[in-house]
Amino acid sequence: MVRVKNPDEIREMIKSHPMNLRRVFSIAAHIDHGKTTTSDYLLRKAGLMSDADAGKKVMMDSDEEEQERGITIFTSVVMLSYEFEGETYLCEINDTPGHISFTGEVSRALRGSDGVVILVDALEGVMTQTETNIRLSLAEKCKPVLFINKVDRLISELRLAPQDVFAKIDTILAGVNKLIKDNAPKGSAKDWMVSFKDGSVTVGSAKDGWAFNMSTLQRLQIKPQDIFAKYDEDDKEWLKENLP
């Protein structure tokens, strides 16, 4: 839950907030898998963007050339404050480039991060830069979590049945875990592999403004099939309101 929305309060927290309540994480993905759109929705959640702008404004692409070319070239940083289990955390989010030409930018961001969100397009799956980002993360001892984005494309574009969507997600999960197993720091592979069970895997659609992990569904008593039903009803607002 967002606790602080005022930028002046964030500036004060940067100066005085306890170090044990600070987190730095990067978002890394293959080009066009939705990193910057995902960052937009984190900004929306923090009250720094309107619902109308989120997913469209790509605020983290602030450089003129980035806006002109429609890709992230430089790592962009934003500070947000979130409340979790009674504690307020100051979070630094690094939106990293997805193009292979800018791998050095990704590596520098990971080196200063506590963890990394590996983001994968549900339709395209694990791509070349996904593999590179996972290897870079593990080389920097930066523990990953997985966000499978653009699940809406499987539902509304390909019109896949629920079991086929689940199979596609399982394939992506297996591919990511194989890369983690093969490249994790010695003795860390088992603990660093991602799973729905421990909450380190999230699926959703940044463009449509929703996402969940299994604990979210259990807490809200929502079934995965409910998401398919809402797309059939063209009720994306329900998803945005209930699975933000």
Buried (B, 14 or more C-beta within 10 A) or exposed (E): EBBBEEEEEBEEBEEEBEEEBBBBBBBBBBBBBBBBBBBBBBBBBBEBBEEEBBBEBBBBBEEEEBEEEEBBBBBBBBBBBBEEEEEBBBBBBBBBBBBEEBBEBBBBBBEBBEBBBBBBBBBBBBBEBBBBBBBBBBBBEBBBBBBBBBBBBBBBEEEBEBEEBBEBBEEBBEBBBBBBEEBBEEEEBEEBBBEBEEEBBBBBBBBBBBBBBBEBBEEEEBEBEBBBEBBEEEEBEBBBEBBB
